Amino acid sequence: MPTAVPMPASPLHAVTNSIDIAELLGKRDGVELHLTGGQFNPWQRSLEGAQARQAIAQCQFDKLVLGACAIDPLGLTCPSGDEAALKGAMMRQASQVIVVADASKFGKAFLHRLCTFEGVDLLVTDTAPSAATAAALAAVGVEVVLAGTAAQ
């Protein structure tokens, strides 16, 4: 499997609803940072709701880096409808969807279905998914990259 490699630091135009991501990117030179606005979710430290979805609808993204909440063989799910709606809006505006998930996200499912794997271009993870999930990813051509492994 391919290995994740660092991308150039700048120039980067970033849009986020995450307070934590905004804090990290806001400290870097060469980053033009935009926040979506919306209602603050203190549990996830993010902005969500109609205002955030409207802001996203005004943008076009070359790449979307999306944190996964849960991944099962059918695709991605979220714990709240607001989160699924916002992430879905982000996916519709992106040319490439990159999902990032650690091992703890596999084999879990929440109530709200975000997407099937047809909506994902690349999955970056720290461990290989289960055989069933790997087969579902491969069936629709999703590339899986294992982060933290030695370059080959």
C-alpha positions as CSV (number, residue, x, y, z in Angstrom):
1,M,0.0,0.0,0.0
2,P,1.2,3.6,-0.6
3,T,2.5,5.7,2.2
4,A,1.3,9.1,3.2
5,V,3.7,11.9,2.4
6,P,3.8,15.5,3.6
7,M,2.3,18.2,1.3
8,P,4.0,21.6,0.7
9,A,3.1,24.0,3.4
10,S,2.0,26.9,1.2
11,P,0.3,28.4,-0.5
12,L,-2.8,26.9,1.1
13,H,-6.4,28.3,1.0
14,A,-8.3,26.5,3.7
15,V,-11.9,26.5,4.8
16,T,-12.9,24.7,8.0
17,N,-15.6,24.4,10.6
18,S,-13.2,23.0,13.2
19,I,-11.9,25.3,15.9
20,D,-8.9,23.0,16.5
21,I,-8.0,22.9,12.8
22,A,-8.4,26.7,12.6
23,E,-6.0,27.1,15.6
24,L,-3.4,24.8,14.0
25,L,-3.6,26.3,10.5
26,G,-3.8,29.9,11.7
27,K,-0.3,29.6,13.1
28,R,1.3,28.6,9.8
29,D,2.7,31.0,7.3
30,G,1.3,30.9,3.8
31,V,-2.2,29.8,4.9
32,E,-5.3,31.9,4.0
33,L,-7.8,30.6,6.5
34,H,-11.6,30.9,6.4
35,L,-14.1,29.7,9.0
36,T,-17.6,28.6,8.0
37,G,-19.6,30.3,10.8
38,G,-22.5,28.6,12.3
39,Q,-23.6,27.3,15.7
40,F,-20.8,26.2,18.0
41,N,-20.8,22.5,19.0
42,P,-18.7,22.4,22.2
43,W,-18.4,18.6,22.2
44,Q,-16.8,18.5,18.8
45,R,-15.3,22.1,18.9
46,S,-16.8,22.8,15.5
47,L,-19.3,25.1,13.8
48,E,-22.4,23.5,12.2
49,G,-26.0,24.2,11.1
50,A,-27.5,26.1,8.3
51,Q,-25.1,29.0,8.3
52,A,-22.1,26.6,8.0
53,R,-23.8,24.7,5.1
54,Q,-24.6,27.9,3.3
55,A,-20.9,29.1,3.6
56,I,-19.7,25.7,2.3
57,A,-22.1,25.9,-0.7
58,Q,-20.3,29.1,-1.8
59,C,-17.0,27.4,-2.1
60,Q,-15.3,24.9,-4.4
61,F,-12.5,22.7,-3.0
62,D,-9.7,20.9,-4.9
63,K,-9.3,18.6,-1.9
64,L,-11.5,17.9,1.1
65,V,-9.8,16.3,4.1
66,L,-12.6,14.8,6.1
67,G,-12.3,13.2,9.5
68,A,-14.4,10.0,9.8
69,C,-16.6,9.3,12.8
70,A,-17.3,5.7,12.0
71,I,-16.6,3.3,9.0
72,D,-18.4,0.1,8.3
73,P,-18.5,-2.0,5.1
74,L,-21.4,0.1,3.8
75,G,-19.5,3.5,4.2
76,L,-19.3,6.4,6.6
77,T,-21.8,7.4,9.4
78,C,-22.1,10.3,11.8
79,P,-23.6,10.6,15.3
80,S,-25.8,13.6,14.4
81,G,-27.9,14.6,11.4
82,D,-26.3,18.1,11.4
83,E,-22.8,16.7,11.1
84,A,-23.8,14.4,8.3
85,A,-25.5,17.2,6.5
86,L,-22.5,19.5,6.8
87,K,-20.0,16.9,5.8
88,G,-22.3,15.9,2.8
89,A,-22.3,19.6,1.7
90,M,-18.5,19.6,1.9
91,M,-18.3,16.5,-0.2
92,R,-20.5,17.9,-2.9
93,Q,-18.2,20.9,-3.3
94,A,-14.9,18.9,-3.5
95,S,-13.1,17.6,-6.5
96,Q,-11.3,15.0,-4.3
97,V,-12.5,13.6,-1.0
98,I,-9.8,12.3,1.3
99,V,-11.1,10.6,4.4
100,V,-8.8,10.3,7.5
101,A,-9.6,7.7,10.1
102,D,-7.6,5.8,12.8
103,A,-8.2,2.2,13.7
104,S,-10.9,3.1,16.3
105,K,-13.3,4.3,13.6
106,F,-13.5,0.9,11.8
107,G,-16.3,-1.5,12.6
108,K,-18.6,1.1,14.0
109,A,-21.7,2.8,12.8
110,F,-23.8,5.7,13.9
111,L,-27.5,6.4,13.1
112,H,-26.8,8.9,10.3
113,R,-25.4,7.6,7.0
114,L,-23.0,10.2,5.5
115,C,-22.1,8.3,2.3
116,T,-21.2,5.0,0.7
117,F,-17.7,4.5,-0.5
118,E,-18.6,5.8,-3.9
119,G,-18.3,9.3,-2.4
120,V,-14.7,8.8,-1.3
121,D,-11.5,9.0,-3.4
122,L,-8.8,8.2,-0.8
123,L,-8.7,6.7,2.7
124,V,-5.8,7.5,5.0
125,T,-5.5,5.4,8.0
126,D,-3.1,3.9,10.5
127,T,-4.2,0.3,10.1
128,A,-5.7,-1.8,7.3
129,P,-9.5,-2.1,7.4
130,S,-11.3,-5.4,7.8
131,A,-11.5,-7.7,4.9
132,A,-15.2,-6.8,4.3
133,T,-14.4,-3.1,4.4
134,A,-11.3,-3.4,2.3
135,A,-13.3,-5.3,-0.4
136,A,-16.0,-2.7,-0.4
137,L,-13.4,0.1,-0.8
138,A,-11.6,-1.8,-3.6
139,A,-14.9,-2.5,-5.4
140,V,-15.4,1.2,-6.0
141,G,-11.7,2.1,-6.5
142,V,-11.0,3.9,-3.2
143,E,-7.2,4.1,-2.6
144,V,-6.1,3.2,0.9
145,V,-3.0,4.8,2.3
146,L,-1.4,3.5,5.5
147,A,0.1,6.5,7.4
148,G,3.1,6.0,9.5
149,T,4.5,3.0,7.6
150,A,8.0,3.1,6.1
151,A,8.3,4.3,2.5
152,Q,8.8,1.5,0.0
